[in-house]
Amino acid sequence: GPRARFTVLTSTTPALAHNCGYQGGAAAFRAFADVYRLDLGKLAEQARKTIPPEVLAEAKDFYRFAVEKKFHRGMPEHIFVVCESLKRLWRAAHPRTVELWSACSNAFRSALDTPNVNFHAGHRVIYRRSGNWMYARLPSGRILCYPQPRVEEDGTLSFMGINQYTRKWERLKTFAGRLAENITQAAARDVITTSMPVAEHHGYEIVLTVHDELVTEAPDSDEFNADHLAAIMSDSTGWRQGLPLAAAGYEGYRYRKD
């Protein structure tokens, strides 16, 4: 799909199968399939005929390497090869996203090595280490903090934080794609929160937020409508200038997923 996602068309609706935007590979397909109860066998069967032979050949070679290094997650070859092929096709079609992963990782590592110096990841994000903290300055000016960052013996990056599964304070490993996810999700949060007081100023009383959605109550008149609220939410002035923002919505008397 156009927004960094592959979908599987079910009998009722397209279901999210995988998000390649944060450096996920074949193993991530497996994780998404487990969560959404998707049949990767059917995905492989349907998608295989659309994949160029040379990409399939590269994916087969990589499968042998994955088995040798034991990170194929027990996936059968025919499924792993298709998932790996889809990953490769997505990355080839989105080179600037792939560049962002490297930019984040390189800036993080450079800041670790050289404290109190700014290192840019792209044009709008800056990493800087100060003492036991790594700071990532977002386009809005807000700061993400990574306590006690370091490079592990195996070369991976880590920092201290709360494990989302155990809820314990412990050392967490990270990687280029996850660093990109951190700044992307945080910047997206800044975009929507910046629009919230403007929406309320125009008479859209916010009663609920659902991830990237605003749910508002407004007078039932023509001047209050979904297009107007979408325009407010996708305003690209100030620090948001140049961001590819868009929004859409609906009007109703009950909340529903659109």
PEJO-V602953 format. One record per pair of residues at least 24 apart in sequence whose ideal C-beta (glycine too) atoms are under 10 Angstrom apart, sorted by the first residue. I is the first residue (numbers start at 1). J is the second residue. D is the distance in Angstrom with one decimal. If there is no record, write none. Layout:
i->{I;I}
j->{J;J}
d->{D;D}
This chain:
i->{3;4;4;4;4;4;5;5;6;6;6;6;6;6;6;6;8;8;8;8;8;8;8;8;8;8;9;10;10;10;10;17;17;17;17;18;18;18;18;18;19;19;20;20;20;20;20;20;20;20;20;20;20;21;21;21;21;21;21;21;21;21;21;22;22;22;22;22;22;22;22;22;22;22;22;22;23;23;23;23;23;23;23;23;23;23;23;23;23;23;24;24;24;24;24;24;25;25;25;25;25;25;25;25;25;25;25;25;26;26;26;26;26;26;26;26;26;26;26;26;26;26;26;26;26;27;27;27;27;27;27;27;27;27;28;28;28;28;29;29;29;29;29;29;29;29;29;30;30;30;30;30;30;30;31;32;33;33;33;39;40;40;40;40;40;40;40;41;41;41;41;42;43;43;43;43;44;44;44;44;44;44;44;44;44;44;45;45;45;46;47;47;47;47;47;48;48;48;48;48;50;50;50;50;51;51;51;51;51;51;51;52;52;52;54;55;55;55;55;55;55;55;55;55;56;56;56;56;56;57;57;58;58;58;59;59;59;59;59;59;59;60;60;62;62;96;97;97;97;98;98;98;99;100;100;100;100;100;100;100;101;101;101;101;101;101;101;102;102;103;103;103;103;104;104;104;104;104;104;104;104;104;104;104;104;105;105;105;105;105;105;105;105;106;107;107;107;108;108;108;108;108;108;108;108;108;108;109;109;109;109;109;111;111;111;111;112;112;112;112;112;113;121;121;121;121;122;122;123;124;124;124;124;124;125;125;125;125;125;125;125;127;127;132;132;133;134;136;136;136;136;137;138;138;138;138;138;138;138;138;139;139;139;139;139;139;139;139;139;139;140;140;140;140;140;140;140;140;140;140;141;141;142;142;142;142;142;142;143;144;144;144;144;144;146;146;146;146;147;147;149;185;185;187;187;187;188;188;188;190;190;191;191;191;191;191;191;191;191;191;192;192;194;194;194;194;194;194;195;195;195;195;195;195;195;195;195;195;196;196;198;198;198;199;199;199;199;200;201;202;202;202;202;203;203;204;204;204;204;207;208;210;210;212;213;213;213;213;213;214;214;215;215;216;218;220;220;224;225;225;225;226;226;226;226;227}
j->{246;90;93;94;97;184;32;90;32;43;47;83;86;87;89;90;32;33;36;38;39;40;42;43;46;47;46;36;38;39;42;43;47;83;86;43;83;86;87;90;90;181;86;87;88;89;90;91;93;94;97;98;177;90;94;97;98;100;101;177;180;181;184;97;100;101;175;176;177;178;179;180;181;182;184;185;87;91;97;98;100;101;105;175;176;177;178;179;180;181;83;87;90;177;178;181;62;66;71;73;80;83;84;86;87;88;91;177;59;62;63;66;71;72;73;75;79;80;81;82;83;84;85;86;87;66;71;72;73;74;75;80;83;84;73;83;87;177;73;75;79;80;82;83;84;86;87;72;73;74;75;79;80;83;73;83;75;79;83;79;75;76;78;79;80;82;83;76;78;79;82;79;79;82;83;86;75;76;78;79;80;81;82;83;85;86;78;79;82;82;82;83;85;86;89;78;79;81;82;85;82;85;86;89;81;82;84;85;86;88;89;85;88;89;85;81;82;84;85;86;87;88;89;92;81;82;84;85;88;81;85;84;85;88;83;84;85;86;87;88;89;84;85;87;88;122;177;180;184;176;177;180;180;125;176;177;179;180;183;184;175;176;177;178;179;180;181;176;180;127;176;179;180;136;174;175;176;177;178;179;180;181;182;183;184;157;174;175;176;177;178;179;180;176;134;136;179;134;136;146;149;151;157;159;174;176;179;149;151;155;157;176;135;136;146;149;146;149;150;151;157;151;176;179;180;183;180;183;242;183;187;239;242;243;179;180;182;183;184;186;187;179;183;159;160;159;159;179;182;183;186;183;182;183;184;186;187;189;190;239;183;186;187;190;191;239;240;241;242;243;186;187;189;190;191;193;194;238;239;240;190;239;186;187;189;190;193;239;186;179;182;183;186;187;172;174;179;182;171;172;174;211;212;239;240;243;212;243;245;239;240;233;234;235;236;239;240;243;245;247;233;247;233;235;237;238;239;240;229;230;231;232;233;234;235;240;245;247;232;233;232;233;235;228;229;232;233;232;232;228;229;231;232;228;229;228;229;232;233;255;255;255;257;247;247;249;255;257;258;247;249;249;255;249;251;251;253;251;249;250;251;250;251;252;258;251}
d->{9.9;7.7;10.0;7.1;7.2;9.8;10.0;9.3;9.2;8.6;8.6;9.4;6.0;9.2;9.5;7.3;9.8;9.1;8.6;5.7;8.3;9.1;7.7;5.6;8.2;9.1;8.9;9.7;8.4;9.7;9.8;6.6;9.9;9.3;9.0;9.2;7.6;7.4;8.1;8.7;9.7;9.2;7.7;6.0;9.7;9.2;4.1;7.0;9.4;7.6;8.3;9.8;9.3;8.5;7.6;5.8;9.8;9.3;9.5;8.1;7.8;7.7;7.5;8.9;9.9;8.1;9.3;9.1;4.2;6.5;9.2;6.0;4.2;9.4;7.8;9.4;9.2;8.8;9.0;8.3;9.8;5.4;9.7;6.8;6.0;2.4;7.5;9.4;7.3;8.4;9.8;7.4;9.5;6.9;9.9;9.7;9.2;8.9;8.9;9.8;9.6;7.6;6.8;9.8;5.2;9.3;9.7;9.4;8.5;8.6;8.4;7.5;9.1;7.2;7.5;6.4;8.2;5.1;8.4;8.7;4.0;4.7;9.2;8.7;6.5;8.7;6.7;7.7;4.8;10.0;7.9;9.0;8.5;9.8;9.6;8.5;8.3;9.4;9.3;8.3;8.3;8.7;8.8;4.1;8.7;7.6;7.8;9.2;5.0;8.4;6.0;8.4;8.7;7.6;8.4;10.0;9.7;9.2;9.1;9.8;7.7;9.0;9.8;4.9;9.2;8.1;7.0;8.1;8.1;6.2;9.6;10.0;7.8;6.9;7.9;8.6;9.7;8.6;5.7;4.7;8.7;7.8;4.0;7.4;9.5;9.5;8.5;9.4;8.4;9.1;5.3;8.8;7.9;6.5;9.8;7.7;9.8;8.1;5.3;8.1;9.7;9.5;9.5;9.3;8.8;6.9;10.0;4.6;7.5;9.1;7.1;8.3;9.8;8.1;9.9;9.5;10.0;8.8;4.8;9.0;9.9;5.7;6.3;8.5;6.2;8.0;9.1;5.6;9.7;9.3;9.5;8.2;7.8;6.6;8.3;4.0;4.4;9.0;8.4;6.6;9.8;8.6;9.1;9.6;8.5;9.0;9.4;7.7;9.4;9.4;9.5;9.6;10.0;8.9;8.5;9.2;9.1;5.1;8.6;8.4;8.4;3.9;5.2;9.2;7.6;5.2;9.6;6.2;9.4;9.7;8.6;9.3;8.3;8.3;9.7;9.5;5.7;8.5;8.9;4.0;5.0;9.4;8.3;6.9;9.8;7.3;9.1;7.2;3.7;8.8;9.7;6.3;8.6;8.5;9.9;8.5;8.7;6.7;8.0;8.1;7.4;9.5;6.2;9.6;8.4;8.5;6.0;9.6;6.9;9.6;7.2;9.8;8.4;9.1;9.9;8.4;9.9;6.0;7.1;6.4;8.1;8.9;10.0;8.0;8.3;7.4;9.6;9.0;8.7;8.8;8.1;8.7;8.5;8.9;9.4;9.3;9.9;5.3;9.8;9.7;8.3;8.9;9.6;9.7;8.9;9.2;6.7;7.9;7.2;6.1;8.2;9.6;9.5;6.2;9.9;5.6;5.4;9.3;6.3;9.1;8.7;9.5;5.7;7.3;9.0;5.6;7.6;9.5;9.1;7.6;8.6;7.0;9.1;4.0;8.1;8.9;7.1;9.0;5.3;8.2;8.8;6.9;7.1;8.7;8.8;6.0;9.6;9.9;9.6;9.5;6.1;7.0;5.8;9.9;9.2;8.1;9.1;8.8;9.9;9.9;8.9;10.0;9.8;9.8;9.3;8.1;6.5;9.7;9.8;8.2;8.5;8.0;8.6;9.2;9.3;9.4;6.1;7.1;6.6;9.7;6.8;9.1;9.3;8.3;9.9;7.7;7.9;6.9;9.0;9.9;9.8;5.6;4.6;8.0;6.5;8.9;9.3;8.6;9.3;8.8;5.4;8.6;7.2;9.4;6.2;5.1;7.1;9.8;9.1;7.4;8.1;9.9;6.4;9.6;9.9;8.3;5.6;7.6;9.8;9.0;7.2;8.2;8.4;8.7;9.3;7.8;9.2;8.9;8.5;8.8;8.1;9.4;5.7;9.3;8.9;8.7;8.9;8.4;9.1;9.9;6.4;5.6;5.3;9.4;9.6;9.6}
